[in-house]
Amino acid sequence: MADRTIGFGVVGLGMGRQHCKALSTARGARLVAVCDSDPERLNPVAQTYGVKAYTDYAEMLRDPEIEGVCVATPSGMHADMAMVAAAAGKHLLIEKPVDIDLERIRRLIATVRQHGVKAAVVFQTRTIPVFKRLKALVDSGRLGTLIGVHAILPWYRADSYFQGVHGSWRGTWAMDGGGSLMNQGVHTVDLIQWMAGPVSAVSGRFGVYAHDIETEDKAVAILRFANGALGTLTTTTAAYPGSDRIFLIHGTRGTVQINDHLVSWKLVDDKDGAEEREMVAFYGPPAARAEAVTVASDPLAVGATGHVFHVEDLAEAIRDNREPYTAIETAVHAVEIILAVYESGRSGREVILS
Ligand SMILES: NC(=O)c1ccc[n+]([C@@H]2O[C@H](COP(=O)([O-])OP(=O)(O)OC[C@H]3O[C@@H](n4cnc5c(N)ncnc54)[C@H](O)[C@@H]3O)[C@@H](O)[C@H]2O)c1
């Protein structure tokens, strides 16, 4: 039935609560059950949405009402948990990063293919209208030959973010796979490669400056792209109090800068600037924004709009038997780039990506 509603289960009820919220309003998808090993997290969410509650993930996967699973557990668990779900015939929406280990990611992709399920990764930045508009501009060729992409993520996370029952996996190599770059920065790295194409070589440095964690809270990298362009990337969670991501891309025929909202849209063929005025009026910062708390300083400020897009898209992909918007295969390169930055930082040498 083409218009049937797809039932989802959500595992991991930190960011997973955003999936629940999204599923409660999404068209063509609905929340059937939630799962968390911590009953104190599980029970209130199950009560709020009036759905089944599981502390045992394997048991949730046996629920025949569930066709899709949202995996929102700590990053180092994603691939293993997603593989079990795929083997049970469940479609997947996996939180970013898809996992922190490339070998596990490859095995997951093989499992997804073997069982013929759909698998998408949450990269909600790719669903933000101004970035979709920029992607269309880049793909149209109106920026000319790409010269550079430059991004800074000057965010802040308080010590408490890394502490407590649900904070201790963060900032660890084993479960977070990195710090400001792998966790917070993966959206930005994905954006860079989505816009500018594959990265062929990486030089990176990283360090821990302001937190008591294993992994870095500051990383910088120089990126060489397969198409010849050059890029720079900085991520941190130590820039008090946290401010907008800066994203600048330029080619032989123009430059666009987006500091969360559109700052400038300069094109050689926009001679009188009319297009830029229109674009900034539409995608520029809203007046009330100065007061707003953003995800730059508060991880709980992530909006649900992107997650609604992702669950609706996956449900539609399942019904129409098409690839999801952020198919799992497209989420791998960001992890490759990030791991190359860490490898380069450790060795002090440029890392070539195949
Ligand atoms: N898309 C975004 O912008 C965004 C934002 C924040 C976090 N995330 C991602 O979401 C994931 C979770 O991050 P978080 O901040 O919500 O972490 P969290 O620690 O707050 O939540 C993870 C939950 O998983 C549960 N869990 C762990 N192992 C489990 C198991 N075996 N079975 C059932 N439940 C289990 C924990 O009890 C916990 O409640 C991470 O991969 C992170 O990168 C994405």
The ligand as an ORCA input file, in Angstrom:
! r2SCAN-3c Opt
* xyz 0 1
  N      22.076     15.074     14.923
  C      22.590     15.814     15.871
  O      22.743     17.021     15.740
  C      23.015     15.162     17.155
  C      23.080     15.938     18.332
  C      23.480     15.297     19.515
  C      23.841     13.953     19.509
  N      23.791     13.260     18.319
  C      24.226     11.850     18.288
  O      23.300     11.060     19.027
  C      23.989      9.961     19.621
  C      23.652      9.926     21.103
  O      24.145     11.093     21.695
  P      23.456     11.671     23.028
  O      24.073     12.975     23.282
  O      21.987     11.583     22.925
  O      23.967     10.584     24.105
  P      23.290     10.176     25.468
  O      24.321      9.479     26.262
  O      22.600     11.355     26.062
  O      22.154      9.123     25.034
  C      22.462      7.822     24.640
  C      21.424      6.878     25.264
  O      21.676      5.546     24.800
  C      21.366      4.657     25.859
  N      22.024      3.373     25.613
  C      23.353      3.100     25.636
  N      23.565      1.809     25.335
  C      22.358      1.252     25.121
  C      21.924     -0.060     24.792
  N      22.804     -1.051     24.586
  N      20.582     -0.281     24.657
  C      19.699      0.705     24.852
  N      20.056      1.968     25.177
  C      21.357      2.237     25.313
  C      21.864      5.388     27.097
  O      21.266      4.891     28.297
  C      21.477      6.824     26.793
  O      20.205      7.165     27.333
  C      25.478     10.180     19.342
  O      25.876      9.357     18.284
  C      25.571     11.636     18.944
  O      26.620     11.901     18.028
  C      23.373     13.833     17.185
*
